[in-house]
Amino acid sequence: MTYDDFIQIFPEFSEFPKVRVEFYLSEADNQISENRFGKSTEFGKALFTAHYLASLDNGQRSGAGGVTGGTVSGGAHGAVASKTVGSVSVSYDTASTSFADAGYWNSTPYGKQFYDLLKRYRRMPFAVTGRASWP
C-alpha cells in the first residue's frame, strides 16, 4: 500500500507528516501477512496504520501552515451512559462497542475494525484424532 492509496482511503490523516505515515505503512508490510489475511491484506494494513497513527496522535500533525491541533481518534466511543448539563459532563458506555479481549486495539475505531478482521482470519490449532486407517 502506498502513501497516496492510504490517504485516499483515510483522508483524515492527510495532515500527518508523510514520513510518519510511511513508517507505519512499512511496519504494516512487516507485520501483516498475506498468508493470513488473503484478499483483505491491504485493508488490514490500512487499518493497522490508521490505528497507530490515531492512537499516537498528540496534536503534532503538521499541515501547510505548520502544527495544527486536534485528534483523529475522536476520544471515547459508545452510547452515552450519563450526562450532566451544569459544568458539562458526559460518560460513555464503551463496553458496548469494545471487544472483551482486544486490549489496546479498543483504543481507536480503526483498531476495533482491525481486531474484528483479526478474529475473522484467526488460525486455530487443531488435532486430528482417531484411527489413521480402517481395518
Secondary structure as GFF3:
##gff-version 3
##sequence-region A 1 135
A	DSSP	alpha_helix	3	9	.	.	.	ID=ss1
A	DSSP	three_ten_helix	11	13	.	.	.	ID=ss2
A	DSSP	alpha_helix	18	31	.	.	.	ID=ss3
A	DSSP	alpha_helix	34	37	.	.	.	ID=ss4
A	DSSP	three_ten_helix	38	40	.	.	.	ID=ss5
A	DSSP	alpha_helix	41	56	.	.	.	ID=ss6
A	DSSP	beta_strand	61	63	.	.	.	ID=ss7
A	DSSP	beta_strand	66	68	.	.	.	ID=ss8
A	DSSP	beta_strand	79	84	.	.	.	ID=ss9
A	DSSP	beta_strand	89	93	.	.	.	ID=ss10
A	DSSP	three_ten_helix	94	97	.	.	.	ID=ss11
A	DSSP	three_ten_helix	103	107	.	.	.	ID=ss12
A	DSSP	alpha_helix	109	120	.	.	.	ID=ss13
###
